């Protein structure tokens, strides 16, 4: 037995609160907007940083039945909560070990190339998905390969493609739709899937049978049509680790980028760029406490951020602050994408059921 087996888990100074009601509501809204199609959920990158072990049960209870991850290593977090066959691994089987894992676990591989098709068939095949590239030029079988005889031997559950610019009103959206319709005419599958979060808002023509929302599930607004139905889900929180008094002329942080011009009550917060709160927030970010806004002062450090807490005289060490992190607004302020804002949040954030709000 390990000498550490009886040691309790250490307390956290960072936690990532998750609004389960908003998360479920967002999925239901996206499912309704998907019309005759059914919405799945992109839960790759640990459910966009929010914790797949927390997110998946909430969405499953809401009615979600299809789950999309990128890497094989992301599968184990989902297996305790949903049927293996409902998990689709987007990167596909790159080697024999991937094929063996897919067949042993029962998850569904997404085949992206003729090499992956041959690898899958050589091992006995079975239920799979097929990704076809219609213009994003990332993963996917080139359309020129659709006549390959090996494809006829596949047992394809879902034929998938991915939109490149659905968050914009550009000609590429219609071009990809036309190509996808040509794919559907050539590839026999039980179901077809094209639309991501933004693609759902493009309309019924893009919906096919299964939509694959990601960022919108978690509070991201990628098209204006979604603004009225998508609610914030994630609320990063950080603890105050020290309170100190600044006098006029005192400098704050590395390179003295802030100089007090008056008495300032400063609070040092246990959050820094190692946690995904990057230096781009220096002098721009805000924290919230009991209805008060505490602006970031000085340069953000690896593990600490300093805020002006002058208007919060009751704030003490150990108190929790909410990070102002409404995704569309935070993206405008920070210059980061809404995707980056979520997925950058580091391992030191506590992501457990205690942080799951009903």
C-alpha positions in Angstrom: 0.0 0.0 0.0 1.3 3.5 -0.9 2.4 5.7 2.0 0.2 8.3 0.4 -3.0 6.2 0.3 -4.4 7.8 3.4 -3.4 11.4 2.6 -6.4 13.5 1.6 -6.5 15.3 -1.7 -4.9 18.7 -1.5 -7.1 21.7 -1.4 -7.5 23.7 -4.7 -6.9 27.4 -5.3 -8.5 27.2 -8.7 -11.8 25.7 -9.7 -13.9 25.6 -12.8 -17.6 25.9 -12.0 -19.9 24.3 -14.6 -23.6 25.2 -15.0 -25.2 21.9 -15.7 -28.6 23.4 -16.4 -27.2 25.8 -19.0 -25.1 23.0 -20.6 -28.2 20.8 -21.0 -30.3 23.7 -22.2 -27.7 24.6 -24.8 -27.7 21.0 -26.2 -31.5 20.9 -26.3 -31.5 24.3 -28.2 -29.0 23.0 -30.7 -30.9 19.8 -31.1 -34.1 21.8 -31.9 -32.2 24.0 -34.3 -30.9 20.8 -36.0 -34.5 20.1 -37.2 -34.9 16.6 -38.6 -31.3 15.9 -37.7 -30.1 14.8 -34.2 -27.4 16.7 -32.4 -24.4 14.9 -31.1 -21.7 16.5 -29.1 -18.0 17.2 -29.7 -16.3 16.4 -26.4 -12.7 16.3 -27.6 -10.0 18.0 -25.6 -11.6 17.0 -22.3 -14.9 18.5 -23.4 -13.2 21.7 -24.6 -11.4 21.9 -21.2 -14.5 21.7 -19.0 -14.0 18.0 -18.0 -15.5 15.2 -20.1 -16.3 13.2 -17.0 -18.6 16.0 -15.9 -20.0 17.1 -19.2 -20.9 13.8 -20.8 -23.3 12.5 -18.1 -25.2 15.9 -18.2 -25.5 15.8 -22.0 -26.5 12.1 -22.0 -29.3 12.9 -19.5 -30.4 15.7 -21.8 -30.7 13.2 -24.7 -27.4 13.3 -26.5 -26.4 9.9 -28.1 -23.3 10.6 -30.3 -19.9 11.6 -29.0 -17.0 12.9 -31.0 -13.4 12.9 -29.7 -10.1 13.5 -31.5 -7.6 11.1 -29.8 -7.9 7.5 -28.7 -6.6 8.5 -25.3 -9.8 10.5 -24.8 -12.0 7.4 -25.0 -11.5 6.1 -21.4 -13.1 9.2 -19.8 -16.3 8.5 -21.8 -16.6 4.7 -21.5 -18.0 4.7 -17.9 -20.9 6.9 -19.0 -22.0 6.0 -22.6 -22.0 3.0 -24.9 -18.7 2.4 -26.6 -20.2 2.3 -30.1 -21.6 5.8 -29.7 -18.0 7.2 -29.3 -16.5 8.3 -32.6 -12.7 8.8 -32.8 -12.0 11.5 -35.4 -8.3 10.9 -36.0 -8.9 7.3 -37.0 -6.6 4.3 -36.7 -3.1 5.4 -37.6 -1.5 2.0 -36.8 -2.2 -1.5 -35.7 -2.4 -0.6 -32.1 -5.2 1.9 -32.8 -7.1 -0.8 -34.8 -6.7 -3.3 -31.9 -8.0 -0.8 -29.4 -11.0 0.1 -31.5 -12.0 -3.5 -32.0 -11.4 -4.4 -28.3 -13.3 -1.5 -26.9 -16.1 -1.3 -29.5 -15.7 2.4 -30.2 -16.2 3.7 -33.7 -13.1 4.7 -35.7 -13.4 7.5 -38.2 -11.4 6.5 -41.3 -9.7 9.4 -43.0 -7.6 7.9 -45.8 -7.3 4.9 -48.0 -4.4 3.7 -45.9 -6.7 3.8 -42.8 -9.4 2.0 -44.8 -7.0 -0.8 -45.8 -5.7 -1.0 -42.3 -9.2 -1.4 -40.9 -10.3 -4.0 -43.5 -7.1 -6.0 -43.1 -7.9 -6.5 -39.4 -11.4 -7.7 -40.1 -13.2 -4.4 -40.4 -16.5 -3.8 -38.7 -18.6 -0.8 -38.0 -16.8 2.5 -38.8 -17.3 6.1 -39.9 -15.8 7.7 -43.0 -14.5 11.3 -43.2 -14.5 12.9 -46.6 -12.7 16.2 -47.2 -15.0 18.7 -49.0 -12.7 21.7 -48.8 -11.1 22.3 -45.4 -8.0 20.2 -46.4 -7.3 18.8 -43.0 -8.4 15.3 -42.3 -10.5 13.3 -44.7 -10.5 11.2 -47.8 -10.0 13.3 -51.0 -13.1 13.3 -53.2 -10.9 11.9 -56.0 -10.6 8.7 -54.0 -14.3 8.0 -53.6 -14.3 5.5 -56.4 -11.8 3.2 -54.7 -13.2 -0.3 -54.5 -12.2 -0.8 -50.9 -14.9 1.7 -49.8 -17.6 -0.7 -50.9 -16.4 -3.2 -48.3 -16.8 -0.8 -45.4 -19.7 -1.0 -42.9 -20.1 2.8 -42.6 -22.3 4.1 -39.8 -21.8 7.8 -40.4 -20.2 9.6 -43.4 -18.7 12.8 -42.1 -17.3 16.0 -43.5 -16.3 19.3 -41.8 -17.2 22.9 -42.7 -14.3 25.4 -42.9 -16.0 28.7 -42.7 -19.5 28.2 -41.3 -19.1 31.1 -38.9 -18.9 33.5 -42.0 -21.3 34.1 -44.8 -19.0 33.1 -47.6 -19.4 31.1 -50.9 -17.3 28.2 -49.4 -20.3 27.1 -47.4 -22.5 26.5 -50.4 -19.5 24.9 -52.2 -18.9 22.4 -49.5 -22.6 21.6 -49.3 -22.7 20.8 -53.0 -19.6 18.6 -52.6 -21.2 16.9 -49.6 -24.3 16.2 -51.6 -22.1 14.6 -54.2 -20.5 12.5 -51.5 -23.8 11.3 -50.3 -24.7 10.1 -53.8 -21.5 8.0 -54.0 -21.0 6.7 -50.4 -23.5 4.4 -48.8 -23.8 5.0 -45.1 -26.5 4.7 -42.4 -26.2 8.4 -41.5 -24.5 11.6 -42.8 -23.0 14.5 -40.9 -21.7 17.9 -42.0 -22.7 20.7 -39.6 -20.7 21.9 -36.6 -22.0 24.6 -34.2 -22.0 27.3 -36.8 -23.2 25.0 -39.5 -26.4 24.3 -37.5 -27.2 28.0 -37.8 -26.7 27.9 -41.6 -30.0 26.1 -42.0 -31.7 22.8 -42.8 -29.7 22.1 -46.0 -26.5 21.7 -44.0 -28.0 19.5 -41.2 -28.0 16.0 -42.8 -28.7 13.3 -40.2 -26.4 14.2 -37.3 -25.0 17.6 -36.3 -21.8 17.9 -34.3 -22.0 21.0 -32.0 -18.9 21.8 -30.0 -18.2 25.4 -28.8 -21.8 26.4 -28.7 -22.6 23.7 -26.2 -20.1 25.4 -23.8 -21.4 28.9 -24.2 -19.6 30.0 -27.4 -21.4 32.3 -29.8 -20.1 31.6 -33.3 -23.0 33.1 -35.3 -25.4 35.8 -34.3 -28.3 33.5 -34.8 -27.2 31.5 -31.8 -26.9 34.5 -29.4 -30.5 34.3 -28.1 -30.5 30.5 -27.3 -26.9 29.8 -26.0 -26.1 30.5 -22.3 -22.7 30.7 -20.6 -21.7 27.4 -19.0 -18.1 27.8 -17.6 -17.2 30.0 -14.7 -13.5 30.0 -13.7 -12.8 30.9 -10.1 -9.6 31.7 -8.3 -8.7 32.2 -4.7 -7.1 35.3 -3.1 -3.7 34.4 -1.6 -2.7 37.7 -0.2 -4.0 41.3 0.3 -1.6 44.2 0.4 -1.7 48.0 0.5 0.0 50.0 -2.2 1.1 53.6 -1.8 1.4 56.2 -4.6 4.5 55.5 -6.6 4.5 51.7 -5.8 5.1 49.5 -8.8 3.2 46.2 -9.5 4.5 43.0 -11.1 7.2 42.3 -13.6 8.7 45.3 -15.4 6.6 47.8 -13.4 3.9 48.1 -16.0 1.5 49.6 -13.3 2.4 52.4 -10.9 -0.1 53.4 -8.2 -1.2 57.0 -8.4 -3.2 56.8 -5.3 -3.6 54.4 -2.3 -4.6 51.0 -3.8 -5.7 47.9 -1.9 -4.3 45.1 -4.1 -5.3 41.4 -4.0 -3.0 38.7 -5.3 -4.9 35.9 -7.0 -3.8 32.3 -7.6 -4.2 32.4 -11.3 -1.5 33.0 -14.0 -0.5 32.2 -17.6 0.5 28.6 -16.6 -3.3 28.1 -16.0 -4.2 29.6 -19.4 -4.8 33.2 -18.1 -2.3 34.6 -20.6 -0.4 37.9 -20.5 -2.8 39.3 -23.0 -5.2 39.9 -20.1 -2.6 42.2 -18.4 -4.3 45.5 -17.7 -7.5 44.3 -19.5 -9.0 41.5 -17.4 -11.5 41.7 -14.6 -12.5 39.6 -11.6 -15.9 39.7 -9.9 -16.7 39.5 -6.2 -20.1 40.1 -4.6 -21.2 42.4 -7.4 -18.0 44.3 -7.5 -15.6 44.5 -10.5 -11.9 44.2 -9.6 -9.6 45.1 -12.6 -6.3 43.4 -13.3 -3.3 45.7 -12.6 0.2 45.0 -13.7 1.6 42.1 -15.7 0.2 38.6 -15.2 2.7 36.2 -13.8 3.1 32.4 -14.3 1.0 31.6 -11.2 -0.4 35.0 -10.0 -2.5 37.9 -11.1 -2.9 41.1 -9.1 -6.2 43.0 -9.0 -7.3 46.3 -7.6 -9.5 45.4 -4.6 -9.9 49.0 -3.3 -13.7 48.8 -3.7 -13.9 45.4 -1.9 -12.7 46.2 1.7 -14.2 43.0 3.1 -12.2 40.8 0.6 -9.7 38.6 2.5 -7.3 35.8 1.8 -9.0 32.6 0.9 -12.0 34.3 -0.7 -13.0 33.1 -4.2 -13.2 35.5 -7.2 -15.1 34.8 -10.4 -13.0 35.5 -13.6 -14.9 37.6 -16.0 -15.1 35.0 -18.8 -18.2 35.5 -21.0 -16.8 33.9 -24.1 -17.8 36.3 -26.9 -16.9 39.3 -24.8 -13.6 37.8 -23.5 -12.6 36.9 -27.0 -12.9 40.6 -28.1 -11.0 41.8 -25.1 -8.2 39.3 -25.1 -7.7 38.7 -28.8 -8.0 34.9 -28.2 -10.6 32.7 -29.9 -13.5 31.4 -27.8 -12.1 27.9 -28.4 -8.7 29.0 -26.9 -10.3 30.6 -23.9 -11.8 27.3 -22.9 -9.1 24.8 -23.9 -6.2 26.8 -22.5 -7.4 26.4 -18.9 -4.8 24.2 -17.2 -4.7 21.2 -15.0 -4.7 23.1 -11.7 -8.3 24.0 -12.1 -10.4 21.6 -9.9 -12.9 19.9 -12.2 -15.0 17.6 -10.0 -18.7 17.2 -9.2 -18.3 19.7 -6.3 -17.9 22.3 -9.0 -21.0 21.2 -10.9 -23.9 23.5 -10.2 -27.5 22.4 -10.9 
